[in-house]
Amino acid sequence: MAAANKAPIIIKKIKKGGHGHHGGAWKVAYADFVTAMMAFFLLMWLINTTSPEQKRGIADFFAPASVSETTSGAGGLLAGQALAESGARQARETQFKEGRANGGEVQGAPDPDNGTAEATEAAMARARAARENAEFERAEMSIRQAIQDMPDLAELSKHVLMEVTPEGLRIQLVDQEGRSMFEPGQAALNQRARKLLTAVSRVVAELPNRISIAGHTDASPPGRSGQTNWELSAERANAARRILQGAGVEENRVYQVSGKADAEPLFPDDPTLPGNRRISVTLLREAPVLPADAQP
């Protein structure tokens, strides 16, 4: 009976967090904030590292086009945007026409002929120079091979100097110590030098270029009395011309024969060295000579 009179036991479950669930919205906002800050600092870094020219290029890229608003053909509510006659294009055309009418030039005005002819001529000149250089290189290789094919001249290959210059392909036959191409004080080439120059002439005869021939001496006085180095160098250059023509070089290809004496030494530090005595044959950078019957 006593147990039956006891009051019943009631258990209450209380839920915490009665204020509601906050969720993760704050995380999204924070992520946006961090992204914006990163973009800001990246922009500041780019501004500090770009040059003024790059900044102007970026500004021009994002600059809006200059468009004047006007009504389209539909008119009214369907009016669109177009380049009006009074817009930037018309002003530019008016400026260009006025400048031409006044006999002046407009800065930045389009000129269809400006630069086109010059660019074409420059391209043709570069192509012509490249073709000539290729021909000169082939001629140099042919001369080297011709000398090597002659056993008695192979040892004389050191006497031949070749280089491509702005004037053309310069071929020089140079004296060496103990191996002179001329007898002392004489204009005629010795037998060894004649054979060497003949081998060179056979290759030169196959090319169309005009030829310049020059004789050079050292600073020593000539052996014959009453003769100067100017006369001796000129006589030696003329002797080389006769050998070239005898090997097949046409007479009308000879542009110049000159004596330089000791005015242009190959070794300026020692003008008396034997290497300053030489004959130079230059294939000029010019158009080929026309035959006599083809000339006007």
Secondary structure per residue as TSV (DSSP state, phi and psi in degrees):
chain	resnum	aa	ss	phi	psi
A	1	M	-	360.0	-37.8
A	2	A	T	-66.0	-38.5
A	3	A	T	-68.6	-32.5
A	4	A	T	-70.7	-26.3
A	5	N	T	-81.4	-3.7
A	6	K	S	-75.3	146.0
A	7	A	-	-72.9	148.1
A	8	P	-	-69.4	148.5
A	9	I	-	-90.5	123.0
A	10	I	-	-110.4	126.8
A	11	I	-	-107.9	124.2
A	12	K	-	-105.2	132.0
A	13	K	-	-106.0	116.1
A	14	I	-	-102.2	123.4
A	15	K	-	-84.9	128.9
A	16	K	S	-84.5	164.3
A	17	G	-	77.0	45.2
A	18	G	T	-69.5	-13.0
A	19	H	T	-78.9	-8.1
A	20	G	-	104.8	167.5
A	21	H	-	-91.7	126.1
A	22	H	-	-76.6	-34.0
A	23	G	-	80.1	-166.5
A	24	G	S	-112.7	25.2
A	25	A	H	-63.6	-33.2
A	26	W	H	-66.1	-29.3
A	27	K	H	-67.8	-39.7
A	28	V	H	-63.4	-43.5
A	29	A	H	-63.1	-40.2
A	30	Y	H	-66.9	-39.8
A	31	A	H	-63.6	-39.9
A	32	D	H	-63.2	-39.2
A	33	F	H	-64.1	-44.7
A	34	V	H	-64.1	-40.6
A	35	T	H	-62.8	-42.7
A	36	A	H	-63.8	-40.7
A	37	M	H	-65.7	-40.0
A	38	M	H	-63.6	-42.4
A	39	A	H	-64.1	-36.8
A	40	F	H	-64.0	-49.2
A	41	F	H	-67.0	-32.8
A	42	L	H	-65.3	-39.5
A	43	L	H	-64.1	-42.9
A	44	M	H	-62.8	-38.1
A	45	W	H	-66.5	-41.1
A	46	L	H	-65.4	-37.9
A	47	I	H	-63.1	-37.7
A	48	N	H	-76.8	-22.1
A	49	T	H	-101.4	-14.8
A	50	T	S	-87.6	149.8
A	51	S	-	-81.7	163.6
A	52	P	H	-58.9	-35.8
A	53	E	H	-64.4	-41.2
A	54	Q	H	-66.1	-36.9
A	55	K	H	-64.6	-42.1
A	56	R	H	-64.9	-37.3
A	57	G	H	-64.1	-40.5
A	58	I	H	-66.3	-40.6
A	59	A	H	-64.5	-40.6
A	60	D	H	-66.4	-31.6
A	61	F	H	-67.8	-39.5
A	62	F	H	-91.9	-3.9
A	63	A	S	-69.5	135.4
A	64	P	-	-70.8	148.3
A	65	A	-	-68.4	147.1
A	66	S	-	-82.4	104.5
A	67	V	-	-126.6	130.0
A	68	S	-	-94.3	134.1
A	69	E	B	-81.7	133.8
A	70	T	-	-152.1	167.3
A	71	T	-	-78.2	146.8
A	72	S	-	-86.6	-172.5
A	73	G	S	-64.9	-27.1
A	74	A	S	-72.8	-37.8
A	75	G	-	71.8	173.5
A	76	G	G	65.4	-135.3
A	77	L	G	-68.4	-22.8
A	78	L	G	-93.1	18.2
A	79	A	-	-61.9	136.3
A	80	G	-	-112.3	-161.7
A	81	Q	B	-120.0	138.0
A	82	A	-	-150.4	172.4
A	83	L	-	-83.0	107.7
A	84	A	-	-75.0	159.4
A	85	E	T	-63.9	-24.1
A	86	S	T	-96.5	10.4
A	87	G	S	-83.7	-160.0
A	88	A	H	-67.4	-34.6
A	89	R	H	-65.9	-43.9
A	90	Q	H	-64.2	-39.1
A	91	A	H	-64.2	-38.8
A	92	R	H	-66.6	-41.5
A	93	E	H	-66.6	-39.8
A	94	T	H	-62.5	-42.2
A	95	Q	H	-62.9	-41.1
A	96	F	H	-65.5	-44.2
A	97	K	H	-66.3	-41.3
A	98	E	H	-64.5	-40.2
A	99	G	H	-63.5	-39.7
A	100	R	H	-67.9	-39.4
A	101	A	H	-65.5	-33.0
A	102	N	T	-85.6	3.7
A	103	G	T	78.7	12.7
A	104	G	-	-107.8	-179.7
A	105	E	-	-113.5	139.3
A	106	V	-	-96.3	127.7
A	107	Q	T	-64.1	124.9
A	108	G	T	82.2	2.5
A	109	A	-	-69.8	140.6
A	110	P	-	-71.2	134.3
A	111	D	-	-130.4	108.6
A	112	P	T	-63.6	-26.1
A	113	D	T	-92.7	-10.9
A	114	N	T	-73.3	120.9
A	115	G	T	86.5	-20.2
A	116	T	H	-67.8	-49.8
A	117	A	H	-65.3	-40.5
A	118	E	H	-64.7	-41.4
A	119	A	H	-64.5	-38.7
A	120	T	H	-65.5	-44.2
A	121	E	H	-64.6	-39.9
A	122	A	H	-64.6	-40.5
A	123	A	H	-65.0	-40.2
A	124	M	H	-66.0	-38.4
A	125	A	H	-65.3	-40.9
A	126	R	H	-64.8	-41.2
A	127	A	H	-64.9	-40.8
A	128	R	H	-65.3	-41.3
A	129	A	H	-64.6	-40.8
A	130	A	H	-64.0	-40.2
A	131	R	H	-65.6	-41.5
A	132	E	H	-64.9	-41.7
A	133	N	H	-61.6	-40.0
A	134	A	H	-64.0	-41.4
A	135	E	H	-65.2	-39.5
A	136	F	H	-65.0	-39.9
A	137	E	H	-64.5	-40.8
A	138	R	H	-65.3	-38.8
A	139	A	H	-64.7	-40.5
A	140	E	H	-62.1	-44.0
A	141	M	H	-63.8	-38.2
A	142	S	H	-65.7	-39.7
A	143	I	H	-66.1	-43.2
A	144	R	H	-60.1	-43.0
A	145	Q	H	-67.7	-38.2
A	146	A	H	-63.5	-37.2
A	147	I	H	-70.0	-40.4
A	148	Q	H	-67.5	-29.0
A	149	D	T	-74.3	-11.6
A	150	M	S	-109.2	104.9
A	151	P	H	-56.3	-35.0
A	152	D	H	-76.2	-11.4
A	153	L	H	-107.7	-7.7
A	154	A	H	-59.8	-37.1
A	155	E	T	-72.8	-13.2
A	156	L	T	-92.2	4.4
A	157	S	G	-61.0	-26.2
A	158	K	G	-70.2	-16.9
A	159	H	G	-76.7	-15.6
A	160	V	E	-102.4	121.1
A	161	L	E	-115.6	130.3
A	162	M	E	-131.1	139.5
A	163	E	E	-154.7	147.1
A	164	V	E	-91.2	121.4
A	165	T	-	-119.0	169.3
A	166	P	S	-57.7	-25.1
A	167	E	S	-79.4	-31.5
A	168	G	E	152.9	-158.4
A	169	L	E	-88.2	116.6
A	170	R	E	-101.2	122.9
A	171	I	E	-113.8	119.8
A	172	Q	E	-119.9	131.3
A	173	L	E	-102.8	111.8
A	174	V	E	-111.4	137.9
A	175	D	-	-69.1	152.2
A	176	Q	B	-130.5	162.8
A	177	E	T	-59.7	120.4
A	178	G	T	81.1	-3.2
A	179	R	B	-133.9	74.2
A	180	S	-	-84.0	150.8
A	181	M	S	-91.8	-14.7
A	182	F	B	-127.2	152.1
A	183	E	-	-72.2	148.0
A	184	P	T	-54.0	122.5
A	185	G	T	74.3	7.7
A	186	Q	-	-106.9	153.6
A	187	A	-	-91.9	-27.4
A	188	A	S	-75.5	141.9
A	189	L	B	-75.8	145.9
A	190	N	-	-76.0	176.4
A	191	Q	H	-62.1	-41.5
A	192	R	H	-63.7	-43.4
A	193	A	H	-68.2	-35.6
A	194	R	H	-64.7	-41.8
A	195	K	H	-64.7	-38.4
A	196	L	H	-67.5	-44.3
A	197	L	H	-69.3	-31.3
A	198	T	H	-66.0	-40.4
A	199	A	H	-62.6	-38.5
A	200	V	H	-68.0	-39.3
A	201	S	H	-64.5	-33.5
A	202	R	H	-64.5	-35.0
A	203	V	H	-76.2	-40.6
A	204	V	H	-62.5	-33.9
A	205	A	T	-66.1	-21.4
A	206	E	T	-83.2	-8.2
A	207	L	S	-102.9	153.4
A	208	P	-	-88.8	-6.8
A	209	N	-	-67.4	149.4
A	210	R	-	-72.4	162.1
A	211	I	E	-126.7	138.9
A	212	S	E	-117.9	129.3
A	213	I	E	-117.8	132.1
A	214	A	E	-136.5	141.0
A	215	G	E	-106.7	141.9
A	216	H	E	-130.8	145.4
A	217	T	-	-123.7	171.0
A	218	D	-	-86.7	-175.4
A	219	A	S	-83.1	-2.8
A	220	S	S	-72.8	146.4
A	221	P	-	-68.3	148.6
A	222	P	-	-65.7	160.2
A	223	G	S	-72.8	-34.5
A	224	R	S	-82.4	141.4
A	225	S	T	-74.8	145.9
A	226	G	T	79.5	3.3
A	227	Q	-	-113.9	141.7
A	228	T	-	-107.6	166.9
A	229	N	H	-65.4	-25.7
A	230	W	H	-65.2	-46.3
A	231	E	H	-67.5	-41.1
A	232	L	H	-64.8	-43.5
A	233	S	H	-66.4	-37.4
A	234	A	H	-66.8	-40.8
A	235	E	H	-65.1	-38.7
A	236	R	H	-68.0	-38.6
A	237	A	H	-64.0	-38.9
A	238	N	H	-69.5	-33.4
A	239	A	H	-65.7	-38.6
A	240	A	H	-65.6	-36.0
A	241	R	H	-61.3	-42.3
A	242	R	H	-63.8	-35.9
A	243	I	H	-68.5	-41.0
A	244	L	H	-61.1	-46.9
A	245	Q	H	-68.0	-33.6
A	246	G	H	-67.7	-22.2
A	247	A	T	-91.3	3.3
A	248	G	T	115.2	-0.7
A	249	V	-	-76.7	126.1
A	250	E	-	-67.9	147.6
A	251	E	G	-65.7	-35.9
A	252	N	G	-72.5	-6.3
A	253	R	G	-85.1	-15.3
A	254	V	E	-78.1	112.5
A	255	Y	E	-90.3	-37.5
A	256	Q	E	-154.5	139.3
A	257	V	E	-128.6	119.7
A	258	S	E	-141.9	155.3
A	259	G	E	-111.0	124.7
A	260	K	-	-102.2	-3.4
A	261	A	T	52.5	-131.9
A	262	D	T	-106.6	23.6
A	263	A	S	-73.9	-24.3
A	264	E	S	-127.9	72.6
A	265	P	-	-68.2	144.0
A	266	L	S	-74.0	-27.5
A	267	F	S	-123.4	86.5
A	268	P	T	-60.8	-26.9
A	269	D	T	-69.3	-24.2
A	270	D	-	-141.7	86.7
A	271	P	T	-64.5	-13.4
A	272	T	T	-92.7	1.2
A	273	L	S	-64.1	146.5
A	274	P	G	-60.7	-28.6
A	275	G	G	-63.2	-16.6
A	276	N	G	-75.2	-17.5
A	277	R	-	-84.5	117.2
A	278	R	E	-163.5	164.0
A	279	I	E	-118.4	129.3
A	280	S	E	-115.2	129.9
A	281	V	E	-117.8	117.9
A	282	T	E	-113.6	123.3
A	283	L	E	-83.6	113.2
A	284	L	E	-78.9	150.6
A	285	R	S	-81.8	81.0
A	286	E	S	-143.6	166.7
A	287	A	-	-65.9	147.0
A	288	P	-	-61.8	151.3
A	289	V	-	-73.1	133.0
A	290	L	-	-77.6	146.8
A	291	P	-	-59.8	159.3
A	292	A	G	-61.7	-37.4
A	293	D	G	-76.1	-13.6
A	294	A	G	-95.7	-10.9
A	295	Q	-	-78.7	141.9
A	296	P	-	-67.9	360.0
